[in-house]
Amino acid sequence: MPAFDPLAEAEGVAVEWKPFLLMPLLVEQGLENGPFLPFPNKLAYMWRISSAALLNTAFRIGGRRSTRLTRS
C-alpha cells in the first residue's frame, strides 16, 4: 500500500491505481534508450543506489554521511 493511501482514506478520497507504459512517454521526450543511457553520471548513480538497495548496504551521497536504503 502506498504511503498516501491511508491519508486518502482518512479524507474519504478514492484512489484508483492504473498501470501505464512509461516507454512511449520517454520516446516522446527524446529518450529512446531510457532515461539513464544518455547521461553516464546518472546511469552510474542509478546502479550504485540500486545495488545498495539490493544488497542492503550503505552508500555515500556526494561525500556526505552514509545512507542505508531499507524496504518497507
C-alpha positions as CSV (number, residue, x, y, z in Angstrom):
1,M,0.0,0.0,0.0
2,P,1.5,3.4,-1.0
3,A,2.2,5.8,1.8
4,F,-0.6,8.2,0.9
5,D,-3.4,5.6,0.7
6,P,-4.2,6.0,4.5
7,L,-4.3,9.7,4.0
8,A,-6.7,9.5,1.1
9,E,-8.9,7.0,3.0
10,A,-9.0,9.4,6.0
11,E,-10.2,12.2,3.8
12,G,-12.7,10.0,2.0
13,V,-10.9,10.2,-1.3
14,A,-10.8,7.1,-3.6
15,V,-7.5,6.4,-5.3
16,E,-7.7,4.1,-8.3
17,W,-4.3,2.8,-9.5
18,K,-4.0,2.2,-13.2
19,P,-0.9,0.8,-14.9
20,F,0.6,2.7,-17.9
21,L,3.5,2.2,-20.3
22,L,6.4,4.5,-19.5
23,M,8.4,4.0,-22.7
24,P,6.1,5.9,-25.0
25,L,6.5,8.9,-22.7
26,L,10.3,8.6,-22.7
27,V,10.4,8.3,-26.5
28,E,8.2,11.5,-26.8
29,Q,10.8,13.3,-24.7
30,G,13.7,12.0,-27.0
31,L,14.9,9.3,-24.6
32,E,14.5,6.3,-26.9
33,N,17.0,4.2,-24.9
34,G,15.5,5.1,-21.5
35,P,16.3,7.8,-19.0
36,F,19.8,6.8,-18.0
37,L,21.8,5.8,-21.0
38,P,22.2,9.4,-22.4
39,F,23.6,10.5,-19.1
40,P,26.6,8.4,-17.9
41,N,26.7,10.1,-14.4
42,K,23.0,9.4,-13.8
43,L,23.4,5.8,-15.0
44,A,26.3,5.2,-12.6
45,Y,24.4,6.8,-9.7
46,M,21.3,4.6,-10.5
47,W,23.4,1.4,-10.5
48,R,25.1,2.5,-7.2
49,I,21.9,3.1,-5.3
50,S,20.1,0.1,-6.9
51,S,23.0,-2.2,-5.9
52,A,23.0,-0.7,-2.3
53,A,19.2,-1.4,-2.1
54,L,19.5,-4.9,-3.3
55,L,22.5,-5.7,-1.1
56,N,21.0,-3.7,1.8
57,T,24.3,-1.8,2.2
58,A,25.0,1.9,2.8
59,F,26.2,4.3,0.2
60,R,27.5,7.9,0.1
61,I,25.7,10.8,-1.4
62,G,28.2,13.5,-2.6
63,G,30.7,12.8,0.2
64,R,28.1,13.2,2.9
65,R,27.2,10.6,5.6
66,S,26.3,7.1,4.6
67,T,22.7,6.3,3.9
68,R,21.1,2.9,4.2
69,L,18.2,2.1,2.0
70,T,15.5,-0.1,3.5
71,R,12.5,-1.8,2.1
72,S,9.1,-1.2,3.7
